[in-house]
Amino acid sequence: MRCVLELKDITRSYGSIDALDRLSLRVEEGEWLAIMGPSGAGKTTLLNILALLDTPTSGEYILDGRKTASLSEHERAVLRREKIGLVFQQFHLVPYLTALENVMVAQYYHSMADRREAEAVLRKVGLGERLSHRPSQLSGGEKQRVCIARALVNEPALLLADEPTGNLDERNEGIVLDLFRALKREGRTIIMVTHNPNLAKEADRIVYLNHGRISPVNPFVEEVVDARP
C-alpha cells in the first residue's frame, strides 16, 4: 500500500504546553482512520497540522511524498488545495451562494470552475434537486453534504473531516455515514475526528489521543497509563 502521509515525532508547543508530544503516525492510501480522545487531547491541533493550517514545533510531516517543513506559505496553500479536502463541523458555506456555486468556489481556487463536474458531485451526495438552493434553504444534513461535495470536487488525495456528524440529527447522521461508507468503498483516504463511537467503529482503525500522544487504550472508558518517561 502507498503511504499518503506520515508524521515523525511531531511536537506542537504553545509556551510550556505540548498540545502534541512526539506523535508519530502513518496512514496508507485507501485507509479510513478515526481519531478520538477527550477535550484537550490534541485532536484539533493534529487536524490543523494535517490540513497544513498549522506547523509543528518540531518533527516531520510528509504528505503524498513531500516534506512540508521547508515549504513556503504559498507552497503550503497550493499543496493543501491540490491534495486535501476539508469537511468542517460548522459547514463554512458562503451564505449568498447556491449549493452549486459553493462547490464551484473550491474548483476556482484549485484550478478552474467546471459546472458539470460540480453538478455531478452534488448529485453523487444526493443533492441533484438542490443545486440552486442557498444555505439558508437547506437542512443541516444537506449543508453537510454540500461540504462533502465541495471537499471531493477536486479529487483530493486525502479527505479530512472534523466532527462531520456533530451538528446533525440521527437521520442526517445516517445519511452522512452512508456517504463515508461509499467513499471508503471507492478507495478514498479519510481521516476523521469524532466523539461519536458509532461513527468511529466504521473506520478501519481508531487512534486514541490523550495528552497529545497516541494512547494504548480508549481514554473515554479506561484509565490511561501515561507512557512518558
C-alpha positions in Angstrom: 0.0 0.0 0.0 1.2 3.5 -0.8 1.7 5.8 2.2 -0.4 9.0 1.9 1.0 10.7 4.9 3.5 10.2 7.7 4.2 12.1 10.9 7.5 11.5 12.6 7.9 12.7 16.3 5.6 15.7 15.8 5.5 18.1 18.7 3.4 21.3 18.8 4.1 23.5 21.8 2.3 26.6 23.0 4.6 28.1 25.6 5.2 25.4 28.1 2.3 23.3 27.0 2.8 20.5 24.5 -0.5 20.1 22.6 1.2 17.2 20.7 4.1 15.4 22.2 6.4 13.4 19.9 3.5 11.9 17.9 4.2 9.5 15.1 1.5 8.2 12.7 1.4 6.6 9.2 -1.7 6.5 7.0 -2.0 4.3 3.9 -3.8 5.0 0.7 -7.5 4.0 1.0 -7.5 3.8 4.8 -10.3 5.3 6.9 -8.8 6.5 10.2 -10.9 7.8 13.1 -9.3 10.0 15.7 -10.9 10.1 19.2 -10.0 11.5 22.6 -11.2 13.7 25.4 -11.3 17.5 25.1 -7.8 18.9 25.2 -6.3 15.7 23.9 -4.7 17.4 20.9 -7.3 16.4 18.2 -7.8 19.8 16.7 -4.1 20.6 16.8 -3.4 17.4 15.0 -6.1 18.1 12.4 -4.8 21.6 11.8 -1.3 20.3 11.2 -2.5 17.6 8.8 -4.5 20.2 6.9 -1.4 22.4 6.6 -3.2 25.1 8.6 -0.6 25.0 11.3 3.1 23.9 11.6 4.7 21.7 14.2 7.3 23.0 16.6 9.4 20.0 15.8 9.2 16.7 13.9 8.5 15.9 10.3 5.2 15.8 8.3 5.4 14.1 4.9 2.3 14.4 2.7 2.0 12.4 -0.5 5.8 12.1 -0.6 6.5 15.8 0.1 8.3 17.0 3.2 6.2 20.0 4.3 8.6 21.7 6.8 10.6 23.6 4.2 7.6 24.8 2.2 6.7 28.5 2.0 3.2 29.7 2.9 2.3 29.9 -0.7 3.6 26.3 -1.4 1.6 25.0 1.6 -1.5 26.7 0.3 -1.1 25.1 -3.1 -0.4 21.7 -1.7 -3.5 22.0 0.5 -5.7 22.9 -2.4 -4.3 20.1 -4.6 -4.1 17.3 -2.1 -6.6 17.9 0.8 -10.4 18.1 1.0 -11.8 19.6 4.2 -15.2 18.9 5.9 -15.9 21.1 8.8 -18.5 20.7 11.6 -19.6 24.3 11.2 -20.1 24.0 7.4 -18.4 27.4 6.4 -20.6 27.8 3.3 -20.9 31.2 1.7 -24.5 32.3 2.6 -25.3 34.2 -0.6 -24.1 31.5 -3.0 -26.1 28.5 -4.1 -25.1 24.9 -3.3 -23.7 24.6 -6.8 -21.7 27.9 -6.5 -20.3 26.9 -3.2 -18.8 23.8 -4.8 -17.6 25.7 -7.8 -15.7 28.2 -5.5 -13.5 25.2 -4.4 -12.8 24.5 -8.1 -11.9 28.1 -8.8 -9.3 28.2 -6.1 -7.9 24.8 -7.2 -7.7 25.4 -11.0 -10.8 26.4 -12.9 -14.6 26.1 -12.3 -16.4 23.3 -14.2 -20.2 23.5 -13.7 -20.8 19.9 -15.0 -18.3 18.4 -12.6 -19.7 20.4 -9.7 -23.2 19.3 -10.6 -22.1 15.7 -10.8 -20.5 15.6 -7.3 -23.6 17.2 -5.8 -25.8 14.5 -7.4 -23.4 12.0 -6.0 -24.2 13.2 -2.5 -27.9 13.2 -3.2 -28.4 16.9 -3.9 -29.2 16.9 -7.5 -32.5 18.7 -6.8 -31.0 21.3 -4.6 -28.4 22.9 -6.9 -29.9 26.3 -6.8 -30.7 26.5 -3.1 -28.8 28.8 -0.8 -27.5 27.5 2.6 -30.5 29.1 4.4 -32.8 27.0 2.3 -31.0 23.7 3.2 -31.3 21.5 6.2 -28.2 20.8 8.4 -27.7 17.4 6.7 -28.0 19.0 3.3 -25.4 21.6 4.2 -23.0 19.0 5.4 -23.5 17.1 2.1 -22.6 20.3 0.2 -19.5 20.5 2.3 -18.6 16.9 1.4 -19.2 17.7 -2.3 -17.0 20.8 -2.0 -14.3 18.7 -0.4 -14.5 16.0 -3.1 -14.8 18.0 -6.3 -11.1 18.4 -6.8 -10.3 14.7 -6.3 -8.0 15.2 -3.2 -5.6 12.5 -2.1 -6.7 13.0 1.5 -10.2 13.8 3.0 -10.1 15.4 6.5 -13.3 15.6 8.4 -13.8 17.4 11.7 -16.8 16.1 13.6 -18.8 15.6 10.4 -22.0 14.5 12.2 -21.6 16.7 15.3 -24.5 19.0 14.4 -26.8 16.5 12.8 -29.8 14.6 14.0 -30.0 10.8 13.8 -31.5 10.7 10.3 -29.0 13.0 8.7 -26.1 11.4 10.6 -27.1 8.1 8.9 -27.1 9.8 5.5 -23.6 11.2 6.1 -22.4 7.9 7.4 -23.6 6.1 4.3 -21.7 8.7 2.2 -18.5 7.9 4.1 -19.0 4.2 3.6 -19.4 4.8 -0.1 -16.2 6.9 -0.2 -14.3 4.1 1.6 -15.5 1.6 -1.0 -14.2 3.9 -3.7 -10.7 3.8 -2.1 -10.7 7.3 -0.6 -8.2 8.0 2.2 -10.2 9.5 5.1 -9.1 10.9 8.5 -12.0 11.8 10.7 -12.0 13.4 14.2 -15.2 12.4 16.0 -16.6 11.9 19.5 -19.2 9.6 18.1 -18.3 5.9 18.8 -20.9 4.6 16.3 -19.2 6.6 13.5 -15.7 5.7 14.7 -16.3 2.0 14.7 -17.0 2.2 10.9 -13.4 3.2 10.3 -10.6 0.7 9.5 -8.6 2.0 12.5 -9.2 4.2 15.6 -6.4 6.2 17.1 -7.0 7.5 20.6 -5.3 10.7 21.7 -4.6 11.7 25.3 -2.3 14.5 26.5 -1.0 14.9 22.9 0.1 11.4 22.5 -1.4 8.2 21.0 -2.9 6.3 23.8 -2.8 2.5 24.1 -6.3 2.4 25.5 -9.6 4.4 25.0 -9.3 7.4 27.3 -13.1 7.7 27.3 -13.7 4.4 29.1 -10.4 3.3 30.7 -7.8 4.8 32.9 -4.8 5.8 30.8 -1.3 4.8 31.9 0.9 7.6 30.9 3.8 6.1 28.9 6.0 9.2 29.1 9.3 8.8 30.9 
